[in-house]
Amino acid sequence: MFLDEKIQSQVRSMLAPIQKPVEMVVFTTSGITLPGQEVGLQEETLGLLREVAALNPNLSVEQRSINSDPEAQALELSYAPTVLLREKGSSRHNIRFLGLPAGYEFSTLLETLLMLGTGESRLGEKSQAELQKVTSPVRMQAFVTPTCPYCPQAVLATYKLAYHNPHIIAEGVEANEFPILSRRYNISSVPDTIITGTTQQRILGGQPERVFVEAAIKASTGVMA
């Protein structure tokens, strides 16, 4: 058990406003790791998410194979676990967490479930309007660790942008679980957000949302907002 009775009570209360069904789709290797894949804490992730889902009737968890599931193949997923967070039954695939959302990232998980389940992102109207300038694919990867108190701010900023713009893929990445991916971008401290589009941008630390909006626009268009 990950959550004791006291935490269960707190989480149940926090998630009470959720009105719309939300699903957590967890892609795992199912014991078979293929070349090019990197594997983190799969069973622990499934266990934690199932405990959370049990605290609200509008939440559900679905486990799928990263090796054989058609959606995993279409999205070219190669890191397990990859968790898709979305409105149940929707085709949304642009809000993801790679690894176990524990420690400070547990709050990221809860805030995201609330956003999807209530339809309220709390992203400023000006930022929402500016985001319309992102018209080509942009991937925002926020590298985090469970012990970093500033990391949720970065991940949630990318999730809010992805919530309002389907061209943006937002991924929270537990850096310790995926060292090969972390080394690819020379991650040495967290949060460190890599934004890839027609150009590549980088945001160090937990910055205001406008910084993330500006970086997404620049990555998409090649020019500043």
KOLLOLUM-244570 format. One record per atom (N, C-alpha, C): residue number from 1; chain; atom name; x, y negated, z negated. Coordinates in nm, 2 decimals. Atoms other than C-alpha are relative to their C-alpha. Layout:
 num chaine atome     xx     yy     zz
 NUM      A    CA      X      Y      Z
...
This chain:
 num chaine atome     xx     yy     zz
   1      A     N   0.08   0.12   0.00
   1      A    CA   0.00   0.00   0.00
   1      A     C   0.09  -0.13   0.00
   2      A     N  -0.07   0.12  -0.01
   2      A    CA   0.13  -0.34   0.10
   2      A     C  -0.06  -0.11  -0.09
   3      A     N   0.07   0.11   0.07
   3      A    CA  -0.13  -0.56  -0.07
   3      A     C  -0.06   0.05  -0.13
   4      A     N   0.07  -0.04   0.13
   4      A    CA  -0.22  -0.53  -0.44
   4      A     C  -0.13  -0.07  -0.01
   5      A     N   0.13   0.05   0.01
   5      A    CA  -0.56  -0.61  -0.56
   5      A     C  -0.02  -0.15  -0.01
   6      A     N   0.01   0.15   0.01
   6      A    CA  -0.49  -0.97  -0.64
   6      A     C   0.02  -0.06   0.13
   7      A     N  -0.02   0.06  -0.13
   7      A    CA  -0.35  -1.04  -0.30
   7      A     C  -0.12   0.03   0.10
   8      A     N   0.12  -0.04  -0.08
   8      A    CA  -0.64  -0.85  -0.14
   8      A     C  -0.11  -0.10  -0.02
   9      A     N   0.11   0.10   0.04
   9      A    CA  -0.88  -1.08  -0.32
   9      A     C   0.03  -0.14   0.07
  10      A     N  -0.04   0.13  -0.06
  10      A    CA  -0.69  -1.39  -0.20
  10      A     C  -0.02   0.00   0.15
  11      A     N   0.01  -0.01  -0.15
  11      A    CA  -0.67  -1.27   0.16
  11      A     C  -0.15   0.01   0.04
  12      A     N   0.14  -0.01  -0.03
  12      A    CA  -1.04  -1.17   0.16
  12      A     C  -0.07  -0.14   0.00
  13      A     N   0.05   0.13   0.02
  13      A    CA  -1.13  -1.52   0.04
  13      A     C   0.04  -0.09   0.12
  14      A     N  -0.06   0.09  -0.10
  14      A    CA  -0.90  -1.69   0.29
  14      A     C  -0.06   0.03   0.14
  15      A     N   0.05  -0.04  -0.13
  15      A    CA  -1.04  -1.49   0.59
  15      A     C  -0.15  -0.01   0.01
  16      A     N   0.15   0.01   0.00
  16      A    CA  -1.41  -1.54   0.49
  16      A     C  -0.06  -0.08   0.10
  17      A     N   0.06   0.09  -0.10
  17      A    CA  -1.47  -1.82   0.74
  17      A     C  -0.01   0.07   0.14
  18      A     N   0.00  -0.06  -0.13
  18      A    CA  -1.41  -1.58   1.03
  18      A     C  -0.14   0.04   0.04
  19      A     N   0.14  -0.03  -0.04
  19      A    CA  -1.73  -1.55   1.23
  19      A     C   0.00   0.09   0.13
  20      A     N  -0.01  -0.07  -0.12
  20      A    CA  -1.61  -1.40   1.56
  20      A     C   0.09   0.12  -0.01
  21      A     N  -0.09  -0.11   0.01
  21      A    CA  -1.46  -1.05   1.60
  21      A     C   0.14  -0.03   0.06
  22      A     N  -0.14   0.01  -0.04
  22      A    CA  -1.08  -1.05   1.63
  22      A     C   0.07   0.13  -0.01
  23      A     N  -0.06  -0.13   0.00
  23      A    CA  -0.87  -0.76   1.73
  23      A     C   0.16  -0.02   0.00
  24      A     N  -0.15   0.00   0.00
  24      A    CA  -0.50  -0.68   1.66
  24      A     C   0.04   0.13   0.07
  25      A     N  -0.04  -0.12  -0.08
  25      A    CA  -0.37  -0.45   1.93
  25      A     C   0.15   0.02  -0.01
  26      A     N  -0.14  -0.02   0.03
  26      A    CA  -0.05  -0.29   1.83
  26      A     C   0.06   0.10   0.10
  27      A     N  -0.06  -0.09  -0.10
  27      A    CA   0.17  -0.14   2.10
  27      A     C   0.13   0.06  -0.07
  28      A     N  -0.11  -0.07   0.06
  28      A    CA   0.41   0.13   1.97
  28      A     C   0.06   0.10   0.10
  29      A     N  -0.06  -0.10  -0.09
  29      A    CA   0.65   0.38   2.13
  29      A     C  -0.06   0.14  -0.02
  30      A     N   0.06  -0.13   0.03
  30      A    CA   0.45   0.67   1.97
  30      A     C   0.11   0.11  -0.01
  31      A     N  -0.11  -0.10   0.02
  31      A    CA   0.79   0.84   1.89
  31      A     C   0.09   0.02   0.12
  32      A     N  -0.08  -0.02  -0.12
  32      A    CA   0.93   0.82   2.24
  32      A     C   0.06  -0.14   0.05
  33      A     N  -0.06   0.12  -0.03
  33      A    CA   1.18   0.54   2.30
  33      A     C   0.07   0.01   0.14
  34      A     N  -0.05  -0.01  -0.14
  34      A    CA   1.26   0.47   2.67
  34      A     C   0.12  -0.10   0.01
  35      A     N  -0.11   0.09  -0.02
  35      A    CA   1.58   0.30   2.80
  35      A     C  -0.05  -0.15   0.02
  36      A     N   0.04   0.14  -0.01
  36      A    CA   1.56  -0.08   2.77
  36      A     C  -0.09  -0.05  -0.11
  37      A     N   0.09   0.04   0.11
  37      A    CA   1.32  -0.07   2.47
  37      A     C   0.08  -0.02  -0.13
  38      A     N  -0.05   0.03   0.13
  38      A    CA   1.40  -0.21   2.13
  38      A     C  -0.11   0.03  -0.11
  39      A     N   0.10  -0.04   0.09
  39      A    CA   1.22  -0.07   1.83
  39      A     C   0.02  -0.05  -0.14
  40      A     N   0.00   0.05   0.13
  40      A    CA   1.13  -0.23   1.50
  40      A     C  -0.08   0.08  -0.10
  41      A     N   0.07  -0.07   0.10
  41      A    CA   0.91  -0.14   1.20
  41      A     C  -0.14   0.02   0.04
  42      A     N   0.13  -0.03  -0.06
  42      A    CA   0.62   0.02   1.38
  42      A     C  -0.10   0.05  -0.11
  43      A     N   0.10  -0.05   0.10
  43      A    CA   0.45   0.22   1.10
  43      A     C  -0.03  -0.10  -0.11
  44      A     N   0.03   0.11   0.10
  44      A    CA   0.49  -0.06   0.85
  44      A     C  -0.09  -0.10   0.05
  45      A     N   0.09   0.10  -0.06
  45      A    CA   0.33  -0.30   1.09
  45      A     C  -0.14   0.05   0.01
  46      A     N   0.13  -0.06  -0.01
  46      A    CA   0.04  -0.07   1.15
  46      A     C  -0.07   0.01  -0.14
  47      A     N   0.06  -0.01   0.13
  47      A    CA  -0.01  -0.01   0.78
  47      A     C  -0.04  -0.13  -0.06
  48      A     N   0.04   0.13   0.05
  48      A    CA  -0.01  -0.38   0.69
  48      A     C  -0.12  -0.05   0.07
  49      A     N   0.12   0.06  -0.08
  49      A    CA  -0.25  -0.48   0.97
  49      A     C  -0.13   0.08  -0.03
  50      A     N   0.12  -0.08   0.03
  50      A    CA  -0.49  -0.20   0.88
  50      A     C  -0.05  -0.04  -0.14
  51      A     N   0.05   0.05   0.13
  51      A    CA  -0.50  -0.32   0.52
  51      A     C  -0.06  -0.14   0.01
  52      A     N   0.06   0.13  -0.03
  52      A    CA  -0.57  -0.67   0.64
  52      A     C  -0.14   0.01   0.06
  53      A     N   0.12  -0.02  -0.07
  53      A    CA  -0.84  -0.55   0.87
  53      A     C  -0.11   0.05  -0.09
  54      A     N   0.09  -0.06   0.09
  54      A    CA  -1.01  -0.37   0.59
  54      A     C  -0.07  -0.11  -0.09
  55      A     N   0.05   0.10   0.09
  55      A    CA  -1.07  -0.70   0.41
  55      A     C  -0.10  -0.09   0.07
  56      A     N   0.10   0.08  -0.07
  56      A    CA  -1.30  -0.85   0.68
  56      A     C  -0.07   0.08   0.11
  57      A     N   0.07  -0.08  -0.10
  57      A    CA  -1.57  -0.68   0.89
  57      A     C   0.02  -0.04   0.14
  58      A     N  -0.02   0.05  -0.14
  58      A    CA  -1.48  -0.89   1.19
  58      A     C   0.14   0.03   0.05
  59      A     N  -0.14  -0.03  -0.05
  59      A    CA  -1.12  -0.77   1.21
  59      A     C   0.01   0.15   0.03
  60      A     N  -0.03  -0.14  -0.04
  60      A    CA  -1.00  -0.45   1.38
  60      A     C   0.14   0.02   0.05
  61      A     N  -0.14  -0.03  -0.04
  61      A    CA  -0.67  -0.28   1.46
  61      A     C  -0.01   0.12   0.10
  62      A     N   0.00  -0.11  -0.10
  62      A    CA  -0.61  -0.07   1.77
  62      A     C   0.15   0.03   0.04
  63      A     N  -0.14  -0.05  -0.03
  63      A    CA  -0.29   0.13   1.83
  63      A     C   0.00   0.05   0.15
  64      A     N  -0.01  -0.04  -0.13
  64      A    CA  -0.18   0.18   2.19
  64      A     C   0.15   0.04   0.03
  65      A     N  -0.14  -0.03  -0.04
  65      A    CA   0.13   0.33   2.36
  65      A     C   0.06  -0.10   0.09
  66      A     N  -0.07   0.10  -0.09
  66      A    CA   0.38   0.08   2.50
  66      A     C   0.05   0.07   0.13
  67      A     N  -0.05  -0.08  -0.12
  67      A    CA   0.49   0.36   2.74
  67      A     C  -0.10   0.03   0.10
  68      A     N   0.10  -0.05  -0.10
  68      A    CA   0.16   0.46   2.90
  68      A     C  -0.12  -0.09   0.01
  69      A     N   0.12   0.08  -0.01
  69      A    CA  -0.10   0.20   2.83
  69      A     C   0.00  -0.10   0.12
  70      A     N   0.00   0.09  -0.12
  70      A    CA  -0.20   0.01   3.15
  70      A     C   0.03  -0.15  -0.03
  71      A     N  -0.02   0.14   0.03
  71      A    CA  -0.21  -0.33   2.98
  71      A     C   0.15  -0.02  -0.04
  72      A     N  -0.14   0.01   0.03
  72      A    CA   0.14  -0.27   2.83
  72      A     C   0.09   0.00   0.12
  73      A     N  -0.08  -0.01  -0.12
  73      A    CA   0.27  -0.18   3.17
  73      A     C  -0.02  -0.13   0.08
  74      A     N   0.02   0.12  -0.07
  74      A    CA   0.11  -0.48   3.33
  74      A     C   0.07  -0.12  -0.06
  75      A     N  -0.07   0.11   0.07
  75      A    CA   0.26  -0.71   3.07
  75      A     C   0.15   0.02  -0.01
  76      A     N  -0.14  -0.03   0.01
  76      A    CA   0.60  -0.54   3.09
  76      A     C   0.05  -0.01  -0.14
  77      A     N  -0.04   0.00   0.14
  77      A    CA   0.62  -0.50   2.72
  77      A     C   0.12   0.10  -0.03
  78      A     N  -0.11  -0.09   0.03
  78      A    CA   0.95  -0.35   2.59
  78      A     C   0.05   0.00  -0.14
  79      A     N  -0.04   0.01   0.14
  79      A    CA   0.96  -0.44   2.22
  79      A     C  -0.12   0.06  -0.08
  80      A     N   0.11  -0.06   0.08
  80      A    CA   0.77  -0.22   1.97
  80      A     C   0.04  -0.01  -0.15
  81      A     N   0.14   0.03  -0.04
  81      A    CA   0.58  -0.31   1.78
  81      A     C  -0.02  -0.14   0.06
  82      A     N   0.05   0.12  -0.05
  82      A    CA   0.43  -0.58   1.99
  82      A     C  -0.15  -0.01  -0.04
  83      A     N   0.14   0.01   0.04
  83      A    CA   0.10  -0.71   1.84
  83      A     C  -0.06  -0.11   0.08
  84      A     N   0.08   0.10  -0.07
  84      A    CA  -0.15  -0.89   2.06
  84      A     C  -0.11  -0.04  -0.10
  85      A     N   0.10   0.05   0.08
  85      A    CA  -0.38  -1.11   1.86
  85      A     C  -0.10  -0.08   0.09
  86      A     N   0.10   0.06  -0.10
  86      A    CA  -0.71  -1.21   2.04
  86      A     C  -0.14   0.03  -0.05
  87      A     N   0.14  -0.02   0.02
  87      A    CA  -1.08  -1.24   2.03
  87      A     C  -0.04   0.14   0.06
  88      A     N   0.03  -0.14  -0.04
  88      A    CA  -1.22  -0.89   2.05
  88      A     C  -0.07   0.01   0.13
  89      A     N   0.07  -0.02  -0.13
  89      A    CA  -1.31  -0.78   2.40
  89      A     C   0.05  -0.10   0.10
  90      A     N  -0.05   0.09  -0.10
  90      A    CA  -1.12  -1.07   2.56
  90      A     C   0.12   0.05   0.07
  91      A     N  -0.12  -0.04  -0.07
  91      A    CA  -0.84  -1.05   2.81
  91      A     C   0.12  -0.08  -0.04
  92      A     N  -0.11   0.08   0.05
  92      A    CA  -0.62  -1.28   2.61
  92      A     C   0.12   0.09  -0.03
  93      A     N  -0.12  -0.07   0.03
  93      A    CA  -0.26  -1.16   2.60
  93      A     C   0.12  -0.09  -0.03
  94      A     N  -0.11   0.10   0.01
  94      A    CA  -0.06  -1.48   2.53
  94      A     C   0.03  -0.04  -0.14
  95      A     N  -0.04   0.03   0.14
  95      A    CA  -0.05  -1.48   2.15
  95      A     C   0.05   0.14  -0.06
  96      A     N  -0.06  -0.13   0.03
  96      A    CA   0.19  -1.21   2.03
  96      A     C   0.09  -0.02  -0.12
  97      A     N  -0.10  -0.01   0.10
  97      A    CA   0.40  -1.11   1.73
  97      A     C   0.08   0.13   0.02
  98      A     N  -0.09  -0.12  -0.01
  98      A    CA   0.70  -0.88   1.77
  98      A     C   0.06   0.03  -0.13
  99      A     N  -0.05  -0.04   0.12
  99      A    CA   0.77  -0.69   1.46
  99      A     C  -0.10  -0.01  -0.12
 100      A     N   0.09  -0.01   0.12
 100      A    CA   0.63  -0.68   1.10
 100      A     C  -0.02  -0.15  -0.05
 101      A     N   0.03   0.14   0.05
 101      A    CA   0.46  -1.01   1.00
 101      A     C  -0.01   0.00  -0.15
 102      A     N  -0.01  -0.01   0.15
 102      A    CA   0.57  -0.99   0.64
 102      A     C   0.07  -0.12  -0.06
 103      A     N  -0.06   0.12   0.06
 103      A    CA   0.70  -1.24   0.39
 103      A     C  -0.07  -0.12   0.04
 104      A     N   0.06   0.13  -0.04
 104      A    CA   0.64  -1.60   0.50
 104      A     C  -0.08   0.02   0.12
 105      A     N   0.07  -0.02  -0.12
 105      A    CA   0.52  -1.46   0.83
 105      A     C  -0.14   0.06  -0.02
 106      A     N   0.13  -0.04   0.03
 106      A    CA   0.22  -1.31   0.66
 106      A     C  -0.10  -0.11   0.01
 107      A     N   0.09   0.12  -0.01
 107      A    CA   0.07  -1.66   0.64
 107      A     C  -0.02  -0.03   0.14
 108      A     N   0.02   0.02  -0.14
 108      A    CA   0.13  -1.69   1.01
 108      A     C  -0.11   0.09   0.06
 109      A     N   0.10  -0.10  -0.04
 109      A    CA  -0.08  -1.38   1.07
 109      A     C  -0.14  -0.05  -0.04
 110      A     N   0.13   0.04   0.05
 110      A    CA  -0.36  -1.50   0.85
 110      A     C  -0.06  -0.13   0.07
 111      A     N   0.04   0.12  -0.06
 111      A    CA  -0.37  -1.85   1.00
 111      A     C  -0.04   0.02   0.15
 112      A     N   0.04  -0.03  -0.14
 112      A    CA  -0.38  -1.70   1.35
 112      A     C  -0.13   0.07   0.01
 113      A     N   0.12  -0.07   0.00
 113      A    CA  -0.66  -1.47   1.27
 113      A     C  -0.12  -0.10  -0.03
 114      A     N   0.10   0.10   0.02
 114      A    CA  -0.85  -1.77   1.13
 114      A     C  -0.03  -0.08   0.12
 115      A     N   0.02   0.08  -0.12
 115      A    CA  -0.79  -1.97   1.44
 115      A     C  -0.08   0.07   0.11
 116      A     N   0.07  -0.08  -0.10
 116      A    CA  -0.91  -1.69   1.67
 116      A     C  -0.15   0.03  -0.04
 117      A     N   0.13  -0.03   0.06
 117      A    CA  -1.20  -1.61   1.44
 117      A     C  -0.10  -0.11  -0.02
 118      A     N   0.08   0.12   0.02
 118      A    CA  -1.33  -1.96   1.40
 118      A     C   0.00  -0.09   0.12
 119      A     N  -0.01   0.09  -0.11
 119      A    CA  -1.22  -2.13   1.72
 119      A     C   0.05  -0.14  -0.03
 120      A     N  -0.06   0.13   0.04
 120      A    CA  -1.05  -2.41   1.53
 120      A     C   0.15   0.02  -0.01
 121      A     N  -0.15  -0.01   0.00
 121      A    CA  -0.68  -2.46   1.61
 121      A     C   0.07  -0.11  -0.08
 122      A     N  -0.05   0.12   0.07
 122      A    CA  -0.63  -2.80   1.44
 122      A     C   0.11  -0.06   0.08
 123      A     N  -0.09   0.07  -0.09
 123      A    CA  -0.42  -2.90   1.74
 123      A     C  -0.06  -0.14   0.04
 124      A     N   0.05   0.14  -0.03
 124      A    CA  -0.45  -3.28   1.79
 124      A     C  -0.05  -0.01   0.14
 125      A     N   0.06   0.02  -0.13
 125      A    CA  -0.67  -3.40   2.07
 125      A     C   0.10  -0.05   0.11
 126      A     N  -0.10   0.05  -0.10
 126      A    CA  -0.38  -3.59   2.23
 126      A     C   0.09   0.11   0.05
 127      A     N  -0.09  -0.11  -0.04
 127      A    CA  -0.16  -3.28   2.23
 127      A     C  -0.08   0.10   0.09
 128      A     N   0.08  -0.08  -0.09
 128      A    CA  -0.45  -3.08   2.38
 128      A     C   0.00  -0.06   0.14
 129      A     N   0.01   0.06  -0.13
 129      A    CA  -0.48  -3.33   2.66
 129      A     C   0.14   0.00   0.07
 130      A     N  -0.13  -0.01  -0.06
 130      A    CA  -0.10  -3.34   2.72
 130      A     C   0.03   0.14   0.05
 131      A     N  -0.03  -0.13  -0.04
 131      A    CA  -0.09  -2.97   2.74
 131      A     C  -0.05   0.04   0.14
 132      A     N   0.05  -0.03  -0.14
 132      A    CA  -0.29  -2.98   3.07
 132      A     C   0.11  -0.02   0.10
 133      A     N  -0.11   0.02  -0.09
 133      A    CA   0.04  -3.08   3.23
 133      A     C   0.07   0.13   0.03
 134      A     N  -0.07  -0.13  -0.01
 134      A    CA   0.16  -2.72   3.18
 134      A     C  -0.08   0.08   0.10
 135      A     N   0.08  -0.07  -0.11
 135      A    CA   0.04  -2.56   3.51
 135      A     C   0.08   0.12   0.06
 136      A     N  -0.08  -0.12  -0.05
 136      A    CA   0.31  -2.29   3.56
 136      A     C   0.04   0.08  -0.12
 137      A     N  -0.03  -0.08   0.12
 137      A    CA   0.42  -2.00   3.33
 137      A     C   0.11  -0.05  -0.08
 138      A     N  -0.10   0.03   0.10
 138      A    CA   0.60  -2.08   3.02
 138      A     C   0.00   0.10  -0.12
 139      A     N  -0.01  -0.09   0.11
 139      A    CA   0.72  -1.84   2.75
 139      A     C   0.07  -0.07  -0.12
 140      A     N  -0.06   0.06   0.12
 140      A    CA   0.78  -1.97   2.40
 140      A     C   0.02   0.11  -0.11
 141      A     N  -0.04  -0.10   0.10
 141      A    CA   0.97  -1.73   2.17
 141      A     C   0.06  -0.06  -0.12
 142      A     N  -0.05   0.06   0.13
 142      A    CA   1.00  -1.84   1.81
 142      A     C   0.06   0.11  -0.08
 143      A     N  -0.07  -0.10   0.08
 143      A    CA   1.26  -1.64   1.63
 143      A     C   0.00  -0.03  -0.14
 144      A     N   0.03   0.02   0.14
 144      A    CA   1.19  -1.60   1.26
 144      A     C   0.05   0.11  -0.08
 145      A     N  -0.02  -0.11   0.10
 145      A    CA   1.27  -1.40   0.95
 145      A     C  -0.10  -0.01  -0.11
 146      A     N   0.10   0.00   0.11
 146      A    CA   1.04  -1.30   0.66
 146      A     C   0.03  -0.10  -0.12
 147      A     N  -0.04   0.08   0.12
 147      A    CA   1.24  -1.51   0.41
 147      A     C   0.01  -0.15   0.03
 148      A     N  -0.01   0.14  -0.04
 148      A    CA   1.23  -1.84   0.60
 148      A     C  -0.13  -0.08  -0.02
 149      A     N   0.12   0.08   0.03
 149      A    CA   0.98  -2.09   0.46
 149      A     C  -0.04  -0.09   0.11
 150      A     N   0.03   0.09  -0.11
 150      A    CA   1.00  -2.31   0.77
 150      A     C  -0.04   0.06   0.13
 151      A     N   0.03  -0.07  -0.13
 151      A    CA   0.94  -2.04   1.03
 151      A     C  -0.15   0.00   0.04
 152      A     N   0.14   0.00  -0.05
 152      A    CA   0.56  -2.02   1.02
 152      A     C  -0.04  -0.13   0.07
 153      A     N   0.04   0.13  -0.07
 153      A    CA   0.54  -2.39   1.13
 153      A     C   0.04   0.01   0.14
 154      A     N  -0.04  -0.02  -0.14
 154      A    CA   0.73  -2.30   1.44
 154      A     C  -0.09   0.09   0.08
 155      A     N   0.08  -0.10  -0.07
 155      A    CA   0.54  -1.99   1.53
 155      A     C  -0.14  -0.05   0.02
 156      A     N   0.14   0.05  -0.01
 156      A    CA   0.20  -2.15   1.46
 156      A     C  -0.01  -0.11   0.10
 157      A     N   0.00   0.10  -0.10
 157      A    CA   0.29  -2.44   1.68
 157      A     C  -0.01   0.06   0.14
 158      A     N   0.01  -0.07  -0.14
 158      A    CA   0.35  -2.21   1.98
 158      A     C  -0.13   0.07   0.02
 159      A     N   0.13  -0.07  -0.01
 159      A    CA   0.04  -2.01   1.90
 159      A     C  -0.12  -0.10   0.04
 160      A     N   0.11   0.10  -0.02
 160      A    CA  -0.18  -2.33   1.90
 160      A     C   0.01  -0.04   0.15
 161      A     N  -0.02   0.04  -0.14
 161      A    CA  -0.03  -2.43   2.24
 161      A     C  -0.06   0.11   0.09
 162      A     N   0.05  -0.11  -0.08
 162      A    CA  -0.10  -2.08   2.38
 162      A     C  -0.15   0.01   0.00
 163      A     N   0.14  -0.01   0.02
 163      A    CA  -0.45  -2.09   2.24
 163      A     C  -0.08  -0.09   0.10
 164      A     N   0.06   0.10  -0.08
 164      A    CA  -0.53  -2.39   2.45
 164      A     C   0.04   0.00   0.15
 165      A     N  -0.05   0.00  -0.14
 165      A    CA  -0.33  -2.31   2.77
 165      A     C   0.04   0.14   0.04
 166      A     N  -0.03  -0.14  -0.04
 166      A    CA  -0.33  -1.97   2.94
 166      A     C   0.13   0.02   0.07
 167      A     N  -0.13  -0.01  -0.07
 167      A    CA  -0.01  -2.05   3.12
 167      A     C   0.11   0.02  -0.10
 168      A     N  -0.11  -0.01   0.10
 168      A    CA   0.18  -2.04   2.79
 168      A     C  -0.02   0.14  -0.07
 169      A     N   0.00  -0.12   0.08
 169      A    CA   0.28  -1.71   2.63
 169      A     C   0.08  -0.03  -0.12
 170      A     N  -0.06   0.03   0.13
 170      A    CA   0.37  -1.75   2.26
 170      A     C   0.03   0.13  -0.07
 171      A     N  -0.04  -0.12   0.07
 171      A    CA   0.57  -1.49   2.08
 171      A     C   0.08  -0.03  -0.12
 172      A     N  -0.08   0.00   0.12
 172      A    CA   0.68  -1.48   1.72
 172      A     C   0.09   0.12   0.00
 173      A     N  -0.09  -0.11  -0.01
 173      A    CA   0.99  -1.26   1.71
 173      A     C   0.07   0.01  -0.14
 174      A     N  -0.07  -0.02   0.13
 174      A    CA   1.12  -1.11   1.38
 174      A     C   0.14   0.04   0.04
 175      A     N  -0.14   0.00  -0.06
 175      A    CA   1.49  -1.17   1.46
 175      A     C   0.08   0.12  -0.05
 176      A     N  -0.07  -0.11   0.06
 176      A    CA   1.62  -0.90   1.22
 176      A     C  -0.03   0.14   0.06
 177      A     N   0.05  -0.13  -0.05
 177      A    CA   1.41  -0.62   1.38
 177      A     C   0.05   0.02   0.14
 178      A     N  -0.03  -0.01  -0.14
 178      A    CA   1.52  -0.70   1.73
 178      A     C   0.14  -0.07   0.03
 179      A     N  -0.13   0.06   0.00
 179      A    CA   1.90  -0.78   1.71
 179      A     C   0.05  -0.02   0.15
 180      A     N  -0.05   0.01  -0.14
 180      A    CA   1.97  -0.72   2.08
 180      A     C  -0.07  -0.12   0.07
 181      A     N   0.07   0.11  -0.06
 181      A    CA   1.70  -0.97   2.19
 181      A     C   0.05  -0.13  -0.07
 182      A     N  -0.05   0.12   0.07
 182      A    CA   1.83  -1.22   1.92
 182      A     C   0.14  -0.03   0.05
 183      A     N  -0.14   0.03  -0.05
 183      A    CA   2.19  -1.18   2.05
 183      A     C  -0.01  -0.06   0.14
 184      A     N   0.01   0.05  -0.13
 184      A    CA   2.07  -1.25   2.40
 184      A     C  -0.01  -0.15   0.00
 185      A     N   0.02   0.14   0.01
 185      A    CA   1.98  -1.60   2.29
 185      A     C   0.09  -0.07  -0.10
 186      A     N  -0.10   0.05   0.10
 186      A    CA   2.26  -1.64   2.04
 186      A     C  -0.07  -0.06  -0.12
 187      A     N   0.07   0.05   0.12
 187      A    CA   2.02  -1.68   1.75
 187      A     C   0.09   0.01  -0.12
 188      A     N  -0.08   0.00   0.12
 188      A    CA   2.22  -1.78   1.44
 188      A     C  -0.07  -0.05  -0.12
 189      A     N   0.08   0.05   0.11
 189      A    CA   1.96  -1.95   1.23
 189      A     C  -0.14  -0.01   0.04
 190      A     N   0.15   0.00  -0.03
 190      A    CA   1.58  -1.96   1.21
 190      A     C  -0.07  -0.12  -0.07
 191      A     N   0.06  -0.04  -0.13
 191      A    CA   1.34  -2.09   1.32
 191      A     C   0.08  -0.06   0.12
 192      A     N  -0.07   0.04  -0.13
 192      A    CA   1.49  -2.11   1.67
 192      A     C  -0.10   0.04   0.11
 193      A     N   0.10  -0.03  -0.10
 193      A    CA   1.24  -2.14   1.95
 193      A     C   0.06  -0.02   0.14
 194      A     N  -0.05   0.00  -0.14
 194      A    CA   1.34  -2.06   2.31
 194      A     C  -0.12  -0.02   0.09
 195      A     N   0.11   0.02  -0.09
 195      A    CA   1.11  -2.20   2.58
 195      A     C   0.05   0.01   0.14
 196      A     N  -0.05  -0.03  -0.14
 196      A    CA   1.15  -2.06   2.93
 196      A     C  -0.11  -0.02   0.10
 197      A     N   0.09   0.02  -0.11
 197      A    CA   0.98  -2.18   3.24
 197      A     C   0.09  -0.03   0.13
 198      A     N  -0.09   0.03  -0.11
 198      A    CA   1.13  -2.35   3.55
 198      A     C   0.14  -0.05  -0.06
 199      A     N  -0.13   0.03   0.07
 199      A    CA   1.39  -2.48   3.30
 199      A     C  -0.01   0.06  -0.14
 200      A     N   0.00  -0.06   0.14
 200      A    CA   1.49  -2.36   2.95
 200      A     C   0.02  -0.11  -0.10
 201      A     N  -0.01   0.10   0.11
 201      A    CA   1.44  -2.57   2.64
 201      A     C   0.02   0.08  -0.13
 202      A     N  -0.02  -0.06   0.12
 202      A    CA   1.53  -2.50   2.28
 202      A     C  -0.04  -0.09  -0.12
 203      A     N   0.03   0.08   0.11
 203      A    CA   1.39  -2.62   1.95
 203      A     C   0.05   0.07  -0.13
 204      A     N  -0.06  -0.05   0.12
 204      A    CA   1.58  -2.57   1.63
 204      A     C  -0.08  -0.06  -0.12
 205      A     N   0.07   0.04   0.12
 205      A    CA   1.39  -2.58   1.30
 205      A     C  -0.15  -0.01   0.02
 206      A     N   0.15   0.02  -0.01
 206      A    CA   1.02  -2.65   1.22
 206      A     C  -0.03  -0.14   0.03
 207      A     N   0.02   0.14  -0.04
 207      A    CA   0.95  -2.96   1.42
 207      A     C  -0.15  -0.03   0.01
 208      A     N   0.14   0.04  -0.03
 208      A    CA   0.62  -3.16   1.47
 208      A     C  -0.05   0.06   0.13
 209      A     N   0.07  -0.06  -0.12
 209      A    CA   0.37  -3.02   1.72
 209      A     C   0.04  -0.07   0.13
 210      A     N  -0.03   0.08  -0.13
 210      A    CA   0.45  -3.30   1.97
 210      A     C   0.13   0.05   0.06
 211      A     N  -0.12  -0.04  -0.05
 211      A    CA   0.80  -3.17   2.00
 211      A     C  -0.01   0.13   0.08
 212      A     N   0.03  -0.12  -0.07
 212      A    CA   0.67  -2.83   2.11
 212      A     C  -0.08  -0.03   0.13
 213      A     N   0.08   0.04  -0.12
 213      A    CA   0.42  -2.99   2.35
 213      A     C   0.10  -0.05   0.10
 214      A     N  -0.09   0.07  -0.10
 214      A    CA   0.69  -3.20   2.51
 214      A     C   0.10   0.11   0.06
 215      A     N  -0.09  -0.10  -0.05
 215      A    CA   0.93  -2.90   2.54
 215      A     C  -0.07   0.10   0.10
 216      A     N   0.08  -0.09  -0.09
 216      A    CA   0.65  -2.68   2.70
 216      A     C  -0.02  -0.07   0.13
 217      A     N   0.02   0.08  -0.12
 217      A    CA   0.58  -2.96   2.95
 217      A     C   0.13   0.00   0.09
 218      A     N  -0.13   0.01  -0.07
 218      A    CA   0.95  -3.00   3.04
 218      A     C   0.04   0.13   0.06
 219      A     N  -0.04  -0.14  -0.05
 219      A    CA   1.00  -2.62   3.07
 219      A     C  -0.09   0.03   0.12
 220      A     N   0.09  -0.03  -0.11
 220      A    CA   0.70  -2.61   3.31
 220      A     C   0.03  -0.09   0.12
 221      A     N  -0.01   0.09  -0.11
 221      A    CA   0.76  -2.92   3.52
 221      A     C   0.14  -0.04   0.03
 222      A     N  -0.14   0.04  -0.02
 222      A    CA   1.13  -2.99   3.47
 222      A     C   0.02  -0.15  -0.03
 223      A     N  -0.01   0.14   0.04
 223      A    CA   1.05  -3.35   3.36
 223      A     C  -0.06  -0.02  -0.14
 224      A     N   0.05   0.03   0.13
 224      A    CA   0.98  -3.50   3.02
 224      A     C  -0.15  -0.04   0.01
 225      A     N   0.14   0.03   0.01
 225      A    CA   0.62  -3.55   2.91
 225      A     C  -0.02  -0.15   0.02
